[in-house]
Amino acid sequence: MQENFSFMFYNTENLYDTTDDPEIMDDEFTPGGKLRWDEKRLDDKVGKIAHVIAHITAPDAPSIIGLAEIENRGVIERLLDALKREHITGYGSVHYDSPDERGSDVALLYDTGVFRVRESFPVPVHLEGIEERTRDILHVAGTTKNDAELHLFITHFPSRREGTEKSERRRYVAACELRNETDKVFSQDPRANIVIMGDFNDTPDDNSISDVLGARKSFSDIVPAQLYNLLYPKQEKGLGTTFHERWLLFDQIIVSGGLLLSDKIGFDTGDADIYNPRYLLHFDKKGNPSPNRTYRRGYTGGYSDHLPVFLKTRLK
């Protein structure tokens, strides 16, 4: 008998607490900051993120959850409490504070009933100059309920805030660090099961993903020690996860050929998708959709400026 086992990734758009941390640039996310971020707004947002997690792979909750733009362990604990109100329990978490100047980290939640963590550590992304500090890549290794070894990477590449061309080098460096880590895994086991989930701030066609990371966009010839971008077919259909004058597919799930060929974890390439129910969308006066974000020229009480992505698999 097979058991459902699913993955999801969600950039939560600034899941911050309301307390000023003097070590990071989080002043705007305080009651007295320009965003007027208070406990009521935080509780509402946490509840909304929990609602998405509860429904994205329904009727089962995701087994593995990658998150981006998490400030600290405190907001993770609040999210776990909110999940309990959705009748979802039994989750463990992995989080490390990163050197990002805004305190924006990645994190992992996992169902302890179906996945056991063996080891975890942050992978630094070494950019030039202290003013260019960025978040680490999270590497978590463990085993599933049916003893399949998994290597999970959660990442959030440097943003395009200062322009695509100026920031491209930073994403190139992040992709190099990530590729180095996956190569280390492949050197130990060419058939290793790898799942990379993240907000890459680049599309599958951009240099950092296609060339540096080497994530293939075709599934016609699967090779174990290679990487494959499961969300690329969605981009081919014009779909995306964030909106900047047009839809862009920044949030992706990339897997190893070994996972695609696994005799313990089964899925089809079409089992990866974007979660885009109507409540996660904002519609302008012309009816054009974009993500239903938390702030849009002021507080709107939405969810995030990104849509989450997921992959449904089965434990054999």
CORVEN-V653742 format. One record per residue. RES is the residue in three letters. SS is DSSP state (A for helix, B for strand, O for the rest). PHI is phi in radians with two decimals (NA if undefined). D_LAST is the distance of its C-alpha to the last C-alpha in Angstrom with 1 decimal. Layout:
# CORVEN-V653742
((RES | SS | PHI | D_LAST) (RES | SS | PHI | D_LAST))
This chain:
# CORVEN-V653742
((MET | O | NA | 7.1) (GLN | O | -1.64 | 5.0) (GLU | B | -2.13 | 7.0) (ASN | B | -1.14 | 9.2) (PHE | B | -2.57 | 10.0) (SER | B | -2.25 | 13.2) (PHE | B | -2.11 | 16.0) (MET | B | -2.55 | 19.7) (PHE | B | -2.35 | 23.0) (TYR | B | -2.52 | 26.4) (ASN | B | -1.43 | 29.9) (THR | B | -1.44 | 31.7) (GLU | B | 0.99 | 35.2) (ASN | B | 1.05 | 37.0) (LEU | B | -1.47 | 35.5) (TYR | O | -1.99 | 38.5) (ASP | O | -1.39 | 40.3) (THR | O | -1.78 | 44.0) (THR | O | -1.70 | 45.5) (ASP | O | -1.29 | 47.3) (ASP | O | -1.75 | 45.9) (PRO | O | -1.15 | 48.7) (GLU | O | -1.50 | 46.5) (ILE | O | -2.35 | 44.8) (MET | O | -1.57 | 46.0) (ASP | O | -2.15 | 44.9) (ASP | O | -0.98 | 48.4) (GLU | O | -1.17 | 47.7) (PHE | O | -1.67 | 44.9) (THR | O | -2.44 | 47.4) (PRO | O | -0.99 | 49.5) (GLY | O | -1.65 | 52.5) (GLY | O | -1.35 | 50.8) (LYS | O | -1.16 | 51.1) (LEU | O | -1.59 | 47.9) (ARG | O | 0.91 | 49.0) (TRP | O | -1.41 | 45.6) (ASP | O | -2.19 | 45.8) (GLU | A | -1.10 | 43.7) (LYS | A | -1.12 | 43.7) (ARG | A | -1.19 | 42.2) (LEU | A | -1.11 | 39.7) (ASP | A | -1.04 | 38.5) (ASP | A | -1.11 | 38.3) (LYS | A | -1.16 | 36.2) (VAL | A | -1.03 | 33.8) (GLY | A | -1.09 | 33.4) (LYS | A | -1.20 | 32.7) (ILE | A | -1.10 | 30.0) (ALA | A | -1.08 | 28.3) (HIS | A | -1.08 | 28.6) (VAL | A | -1.09 | 26.8) (ILE | A | -1.04 | 23.9) (ALA | A | -1.20 | 23.7) (HIS | A | -1.99 | 23.6) (ILE | O | -1.11 | 22.0) (THR | O | -2.13 | 18.4) (ALA | O | -0.95 | 19.6) (PRO | O | -1.43 | 19.0) (ASP | O | -1.63 | 16.8) (ALA | O | -1.40 | 18.4) (PRO | O | -1.07 | 17.0) (SER | O | -1.43 | 15.0) (ILE | B | -2.24 | 17.0) (ILE | B | -2.21 | 20.6) (GLY | B | -1.69 | 22.9) (LEU | B | -2.27 | 26.6) (ALA | B | -2.22 | 29.8) (GLU | B | 1.07 | 33.5) (ILE | B | -1.81 | 33.1) (GLU | O | -1.32 | 36.4) (ASN | O | -2.87 | 35.5) (ARG | A | -1.14 | 33.6) (GLY | A | -1.06 | 35.8) (VAL | A | -1.26 | 34.5) (ILE | A | -1.13 | 30.9) (GLU | A | -1.10 | 32.0) (ARG | A | -1.14 | 33.6) (LEU | A | -1.17 | 30.5) (LEU | A | -1.09 | 28.4) (ASP | A | -1.13 | 31.2) (ALA | A | -1.14 | 31.1) (LEU | A | -1.14 | 27.4) (LYS | A | -1.09 | 28.3) (ARG | A | -1.22 | 30.8) (GLU | O | -1.61 | 27.9) (HIS | O | 1.16 | 26.3) (ILE | O | -2.05 | 23.6) (THR | O | -2.29 | 23.7) (GLY | O | 1.46 | 22.0) (TYR | B | -1.73 | 22.0) (GLY | B | -1.76 | 23.2) (SER | B | -2.47 | 25.0) (VAL | B | -2.30 | 26.0) (HIS | B | -2.68 | 29.3) (TYR | O | -2.27 | 32.1) (ASP | O | -1.17 | 35.5) (SER | O | -1.80 | 36.2) (PRO | O | -1.40 | 39.6) (ASP | O | -0.93 | 39.5) (GLU | O | -1.14 | 43.0) (ARG | O | -1.61 | 41.8) (GLY | O | 1.25 | 39.4) (SER | O | -1.64 | 36.5) (ASP | B | -2.00 | 33.2) (VAL | B | -1.82 | 29.5) (ALA | B | -2.70 | 27.1) (LEU | B | -2.28 | 23.6) (LEU | B | -1.95 | 22.3) (TYR | B | -2.59 | 19.0) (ASP | B | -1.34 | 17.5) (THR | O | -1.17 | 18.1) (GLY | O | -1.37 | 15.9) (VAL | O | -2.23 | 12.6) (PHE | B | -2.50 | 14.2) (ARG | B | -2.07 | 16.9) (VAL | B | -1.36 | 19.6) (ARG | B | -1.65 | 20.9) (GLU | B | -2.74 | 23.7) (SER | B | -2.67 | 25.2) (PHE | B | -2.88 | 28.4) (PRO | B | -1.47 | 30.3) (VAL | B | -1.90 | 31.2) (PRO | O | -1.16 | 34.8) (VAL | O | -1.90 | 35.9) (HIS | O | -1.55 | 39.4) (LEU | O | -1.65 | 41.7) (GLU | O | -1.36 | 45.4) (GLY | O | 1.54 | 47.6) (ILE | A | -1.16 | 47.0) (GLU | A | -1.27 | 47.5) (GLU | A | -1.96 | 44.2) (ARG | O | -1.10 | 41.9) (THR | O | -2.48 | 38.4) (ARG | O | -1.29 | 35.1) (ASP | O | -1.29 | 32.9) (ILE | B | -1.63 | 29.4) (LEU | B | -1.72 | 26.8) (HIS | B | -2.01 | 24.4) (VAL | B | -2.18 | 21.8) (ALA | B | -2.02 | 19.5) (GLY | B | -2.99 | 16.9) (THR | B | -2.23 | 13.6) (THR | B | -1.44 | 10.7) (LYS | O | -1.04 | 10.0) (ASN | O | -1.78 | 7.4) (ASP | O | 1.17 | 10.2) (ALA | O | -1.56 | 9.7) (GLU | B | -1.38 | 13.3) (LEU | B | -2.20 | 14.5) (HIS | B | -1.97 | 18.0) (LEU | B | -1.89 | 19.2) (PHE | B | -2.16 | 22.7) (ILE | B | -1.98 | 24.6) (THR | B | -2.44 | 27.9) (HIS | B | -2.48 | 30.9) (PHE | O | -1.15 | 33.2) (PRO | O | -0.93 | 37.0) (SER | O | -1.35 | 38.4) (ARG | O | -1.73 | 40.7) (ARG | O | -0.97 | 43.3) (GLU | O | -1.63 | 46.0) (GLY | O | 1.91 | 45.3) (THR | A | -1.07 | 42.7) (GLU | A | -1.18 | 44.7) (LYS | A | -1.13 | 45.9) (SER | A | -1.64 | 42.5) (GLU | A | -1.05 | 40.7) (ARG | A | -1.02 | 41.4) (ARG | A | -1.15 | 39.7) (ARG | A | -1.24 | 36.4) (TYR | A | -1.05 | 36.9) (VAL | A | -1.10 | 37.1) (ALA | A | -1.06 | 34.0) (ALA | A | -1.15 | 32.0) (CYS | A | -1.11 | 33.5) (GLU | A | -1.09 | 32.4) (LEU | A | -1.14 | 28.9) (ARG | A | -1.13 | 28.7) (ASN | A | -1.04 | 30.3) (GLU | A | -1.19 | 27.5) (THR | A | -1.19 | 24.7) (ASP | A | -1.13 | 26.7) (LYS | A | -1.07 | 26.9) (VAL | A | -1.15 | 23.1) (PHE | A | -1.12 | 23.0) (SER | A | -1.15 | 25.9) (GLN | A | -1.47 | 23.9) (ASP | O | -2.68 | 20.7) (PRO | O | -1.02 | 21.0) (ARG | O | -1.73 | 17.2) (ALA | O | -1.05 | 16.7) (ASN | O | -1.57 | 14.4) (ILE | B | -2.08 | 17.2) (VAL | B | -2.23 | 17.5) (ILE | B | -1.91 | 21.2) (MET | B | -2.26 | 22.4) (GLY | B | 3.11 | 26.0) (ASP | B | -1.74 | 29.4) (PHE | O | -1.60 | 30.8) (ASN | O | 0.90 | 34.1) (ASP | O | -2.52 | 33.8) (THR | O | -1.59 | 32.2) (PRO | O | -1.02 | 29.8) (ASP | O | -1.51 | 32.9) (ASP | O | -1.29 | 34.8) (ASN | A | -0.98 | 35.7) (SER | A | -1.07 | 33.7) (ILE | A | -1.57 | 30.3) (SER | A | -1.27 | 30.9) (ASP | A | -1.75 | 33.1) (VAL | A | -1.22 | 32.9) (LEU | O | -1.26 | 29.3) (GLY | O | 1.31 | 28.6) (ALA | B | -1.36 | 25.9) (ARG | B | -1.27 | 25.7) (LYS | O | -1.95 | 26.0) (SER | O | -2.08 | 25.0) (PHE | O | -2.00 | 21.6) (SER | O | -1.35 | 23.2) (ASP | O | -2.42 | 22.8) (ILE | O | -1.43 | 19.9) (VAL | O | -2.07 | 20.9) (PRO | O | -0.93 | 18.8) (ALA | O | -1.53 | 21.6) (GLN | O | -2.30 | 22.6) (LEU | B | -1.93 | 22.1) (TYR | B | -2.34 | 21.4) (ASN | B | -1.59 | 22.7) (LEU | O | -1.23 | 20.4) (LEU | O | -1.61 | 23.3) (TYR | A | -0.99 | 25.9) (PRO | A | -1.01 | 25.7) (LYS | A | -1.22 | 26.7) (GLN | A | -1.12 | 29.7) (GLU | A | -1.04 | 30.6) (LYS | O | -1.57 | 30.9) (GLY | O | 1.49 | 33.3) (LEU | O | -1.59 | 31.1) (GLY | O | -2.68 | 31.2) (THR | O | -2.05 | 30.5) (THR | B | -2.52 | 34.1) (PHE | B | -2.16 | 37.5) (HIS | O | -2.35 | 40.5) (GLU | O | 1.21 | 42.8) (ARG | O | -2.74 | 39.7) (TRP | B | -1.25 | 35.9) (LEU | B | -2.21 | 34.3) (LEU | O | -1.65 | 30.6) (PHE | O | -1.53 | 30.8) (ASP | B | -1.67 | 27.5) (GLN | B | -2.41 | 24.6) (ILE | B | -2.13 | 21.0) (ILE | B | -2.10 | 20.9) (VAL | B | -2.24 | 17.9) (SER | B | -1.44 | 17.9) (GLY | A | -1.06 | 17.4) (GLY | A | -1.04 | 15.1) (LEU | A | -1.20 | 12.6) (LEU | A | -1.10 | 13.2) (LEU | O | -1.76 | 12.5) (SER | O | -1.08 | 9.5) (ASP | O | -1.65 | 7.2) (LYS | O | -2.02 | 4.9) (ILE | B | -2.20 | 5.8) (GLY | B | -1.97 | 6.7) (PHE | O | -2.97 | 10.2) (ASP | O | -1.83 | 13.7) (THR | A | -1.06 | 16.8) (GLY | A | -1.37 | 18.3) (ASP | A | -1.44 | 15.8) (ALA | B | -1.71 | 18.2) (ASP | B | -2.75 | 21.4) (ILE | B | -1.75 | 24.6) (TYR | O | -1.63 | 25.1) (ASN | O | -2.42 | 28.7) (PRO | O | -1.10 | 29.8) (ARG | A | -1.02 | 33.5) (TYR | A | -1.21 | 34.1) (LEU | A | -1.56 | 32.9) (LEU | B | -2.07 | 35.5) (HIS | B | -1.94 | 39.3) (PHE | B | -2.02 | 41.5) (ASP | O | -1.36 | 44.8) (LYS | O | -1.10 | 48.0) (LYS | O | -1.64 | 47.0) (GLY | O | 1.48 | 43.5) (ASN | O | -1.45 | 41.7) (PRO | B | -1.55 | 38.6) (SER | B | -2.65 | 37.7) (PRO | B | -1.05 | 35.7) (ASN | O | -1.44 | 37.1) (ARG | O | -1.51 | 38.1) (THR | O | -1.24 | 39.7) (TYR | B | -2.20 | 43.0) (ARG | O | -2.56 | 44.6) (ARG | O | 0.97 | 48.3) (GLY | O | 2.24 | 48.1) (TYR | B | -1.23 | 45.7) (THR | O | -2.07 | 43.7) (GLY | O | 1.26 | 41.1) (GLY | O | -1.45 | 38.2) (TYR | O | -1.76 | 34.7) (SER | O | -2.88 | 34.4) (ASP | O | -1.53 | 35.7) (HIS | O | -2.23 | 32.2) (LEU | O | -1.68 | 29.4) (PRO | O | -1.38 | 25.9) (VAL | B | -2.17 | 22.9) (PHE | B | -2.61 | 19.2) (LEU | B | -2.43 | 15.8) (LYS | B | -1.74 | 13.1) (THR | B | -2.26 | 9.5) (ARG | B | -2.34 | 6.1) (LEU | B | -1.45 | 3.8) (LYS | O | -1.45 | 0.0))
